Amino acid sequence: MVRVKELISSYAMIEYLLKNLPEGPFKVKAPRKVKPNEVYSRYEAPRGENVHFIKSNGSDKPERLKVRAPTLANYAATIAMLKNGFIADIPLIFAAIDPCICCAERLVQLDDGRRGDSRVLSFSQLRAMANERAKKIDFKKRKIAWPF
């Protein structure tokens, strides 16, 4: 219901803007190069606060770009929510933060304490690794054959 009310409010804002739109050109060509500077922008989204940080060095490509989606920030809260809970609570807890998996696609640093090495993996690589490990599970004996 909250999202439906937000949509109705958004439609009212759009109607107001269209009725009060000033005369003149509405298309502006953005420059390809910008002055060296840093910009930090944050705004509210349906799942929480979106954050963008851009650092320019004066060229046509950013020197640094950082985007933090709300889902990424909400994942940390799930750890606290899952403590002392029941397995049946897991779907409800994840539904409460309304995760957007593609918004949270990031790199993962995998530290292997046994071998003492560290690797950086994308979530796609991590998912592939999990699928490979799942193939090695002997469900009859319920034992897992770990590759390392």
C-alpha contacts under 8 A as a table, 3 or more apart, distances in Angstrom:
res1	aa1	res2	aa2	distance
1	M	4	V	5.06
1	M	5	K	6.23
2	V	5	K	5.18
2	V	6	E	6.16
3	R	6	E	4.87
3	R	7	L	6.17
4	V	7	L	5.07
4	V	8	I	6.38
5	K	8	I	5.08
5	K	9	S	6.25
6	E	9	S	5.08
6	E	10	S	6.06
7	L	10	S	4.94
7	L	11	Y	6.17
8	I	11	Y	5.16
8	I	12	A	6.35
9	S	12	A	5.10
9	S	13	M	6.30
10	S	13	M	5.08
10	S	14	I	6.21
11	Y	14	I	5.07
11	Y	15	E	6.15
12	A	15	E	5.14
12	A	16	Y	6.22
13	M	16	Y	5.09
13	M	17	L	6.15
14	I	17	L	5.06
14	I	18	L	6.11
15	E	18	L	5.21
15	E	19	K	6.20
16	Y	19	K	5.24
16	Y	20	N	6.16
17	L	20	N	5.16
17	L	21	L	5.69
18	L	21	L	5.20
25	P	28	V	7.65
31	P	34	V	6.77
32	R	60	D	5.52
33	K	58	G	6.15
33	K	59	S	5.38
33	K	60	D	4.55
33	K	61	K	7.86
34	V	56	S	7.07
34	V	58	G	5.37
34	V	59	S	6.77
34	V	60	D	7.05
35	K	56	S	6.96
35	K	57	N	7.16
35	K	58	G	4.84
36	P	55	K	7.45
36	P	56	S	4.81
36	P	57	N	4.47
36	P	58	G	4.52
37	N	55	K	5.89
37	N	56	S	5.25
37	N	57	N	6.92
37	N	58	G	7.90
38	E	53	F	7.34
38	E	54	I	5.72
38	E	55	K	4.35
38	E	56	S	6.22
39	V	52	H	7.95
39	V	53	F	5.68
39	V	54	I	5.25
39	V	55	K	6.45
40	Y	51	V	7.43
40	Y	52	H	5.87
40	Y	53	F	4.53
40	Y	54	I	6.64
41	S	51	V	5.81
41	S	52	H	5.13
41	S	53	F	6.35
42	R	49	E	6.61
42	R	50	N	5.45
42	R	51	V	4.39
42	R	52	H	6.24
43	Y	49	E	5.66
43	Y	50	N	5.42
43	Y	51	V	6.79
44	E	48	G	5.80
44	E	49	E	4.57
44	E	50	N	6.14
45	A	48	G	5.14
45	A	49	E	5.70
45	A	50	N	6.34
45	A	70	P	7.74
47	R	70	P	5.77
47	R	71	T	6.74
47	R	97	I	7.20
47	R	98	D	6.74
47	R	99	P	7.76
48	G	70	P	4.89
48	G	71	T	7.60
49	E	69	A	7.19
49	E	70	P	5.34
50	N	67	V	7.59
50	N	68	R	6.02
50	N	69	A	5.13
50	N	70	P	5.66
51	V	66	K	7.94
51	V	67	V	5.74
51	V	68	R	5.10
51	V	69	A	6.67
52	H	65	L	7.44
52	H	66	K	5.77
52	H	67	V	4.66
52	H	68	R	6.58
53	F	64	R	7.75
53	F	65	L	5.72
53	F	66	K	5.01
53	F	67	V	6.49
54	I	62	P	6.67
54	I	63	E	7.63
54	I	64	R	5.73
54	I	65	L	4.67
54	I	66	K	6.55
55	K	62	P	5.95
55	K	63	E	5.48
55	K	64	R	5.02
55	K	65	L	6.54
56	S	59	S	7.09
56	S	61	K	7.36
56	S	62	P	4.86
56	S	63	E	5.27
56	S	64	R	7.08
57	N	62	P	6.77
57	N	63	E	5.84
59	S	62	P	7.19
62	P	65	L	6.51
68	R	72	L	6.71
68	R	73	A	7.49
69	A	72	L	5.51
69	A	73	A	6.93
69	A	103	C	5.90
69	A	104	A	6.59
70	P	73	A	5.17
70	P	74	N	6.13
71	T	74	N	4.89
71	T	75	Y	6.21
71	T	97	I	7.37
71	T	98	D	7.72
71	T	99	P	5.41
71	T	100	C	6.07
71	T	101	I	7.65
71	T	103	C	6.72
71	T	104	A	6.09
72	L	75	Y	5.45
72	L	76	A	7.62
72	L	103	C	7.40
72	L	104	A	5.12
73	A	76	A	6.13
73	A	77	A	7.70
74	N	77	A	5.36
74	N	78	T	6.85
74	N	97	I	6.52
75	Y	78	T	5.25
75	Y	79	I	7.29
76	A	79	I	5.79
76	A	80	A	7.57
77	A	80	A	5.46
77	A	81	M	6.35
78	T	81	M	4.80
78	T	82	L	5.91
78	T	93	I	7.16
78	T	94	F	7.39
79	I	82	L	5.31
79	I	83	K	6.49
80	A	83	K	5.49
81	M	85	G	7.62
81	M	93	I	6.99
82	L	85	G	5.42
82	L	86	F	7.92
82	L	89	D	7.84
82	L	90	I	7.01
82	L	93	I	7.42
85	G	89	D	6.50
86	F	89	D	5.31
86	F	90	I	7.25
87	I	90	I	5.60
88	A	91	P	6.92
88	A	92	L	7.87
89	D	92	L	5.36
89	D	93	I	6.08
90	I	93	I	5.15
90	I	94	F	6.24
91	P	94	F	5.28
91	P	95	A	6.03
92	L	95	A	4.99
92	L	96	A	6.10
93	I	96	A	5.08
93	I	97	I	6.91
94	F	97	I	5.51
94	F	98	D	6.38
94	F	99	P	6.81
95	A	98	D	4.83
95	A	99	P	7.10
100	C	103	C	5.37
100	C	104	A	6.72
101	I	104	A	5.27
101	I	105	E	6.45
102	C	105	E	5.22
105	E	122	S	7.58
105	E	123	F	6.21
106	R	122	S	6.11
106	R	123	F	6.32
107	L	120	V	6.48
107	L	121	L	5.45
107	L	122	S	4.31
107	L	123	F	6.19
108	V	120	V	5.58
108	V	121	L	5.07
108	V	122	S	5.89
108	V	123	F	6.74
108	V	126	L	7.83
109	Q	118	S	6.80
109	Q	119	R	5.63
109	Q	120	V	4.37
109	Q	121	L	6.19
110	L	118	S	5.62
110	L	119	R	5.18
110	L	120	V	6.12
110	L	121	L	7.13
111	D	116	G	7.25
111	D	117	D	6.11
111	D	118	S	4.42
111	D	119	R	6.56
112	D	115	R	5.69
112	D	116	G	5.50
112	D	117	D	5.46
112	D	118	S	6.08
113	G	116	G	4.90
113	G	117	D	7.15
114	R	148	F	7.65
115	R	148	F	7.67
121	L	124	S	7.86
121	L	125	Q	5.75
121	L	126	L	6.17
122	S	125	Q	5.19
122	S	126	L	6.23
123	F	126	L	4.84
123	F	127	R	5.94
124	S	127	R	5.07
124	S	128	A	6.24
125	Q	128	A	5.05
125	Q	129	M	6.18
126	L	129	M	5.02
126	L	130	A	6.22
127	R	130	A	5.05
127	R	131	N	6.25
128	A	131	N	5.07
128	A	132	E	6.26
129	M	132	E	5.10
129	M	133	R	6.27
130	A	133	R	5.09
130	A	134	A	6.09
131	N	134	A	4.99
131	N	135	K	6.44
132	E	135	K	5.31
132	E	136	K	6.94
133	R	136	K	5.25
133	R	137	I	6.93
133	R	144	I	7.90
133	R	145	A	7.45
133	R	146	W	6.89
133	R	147	P	7.57
134	A	137	I	5.44
136	K	144	I	6.47
136	K	145	A	5.70
136	K	146	W	7.86
137	I	142	R	6.81
137	I	143	K	6.06
137	I	144	I	4.74
137	I	145	A	6.33
138	D	141	K	5.59
138	D	142	R	5.38
138	D	143	K	5.57
138	D	144	I	6.53
139	F	142	R	4.49
139	F	143	K	6.98
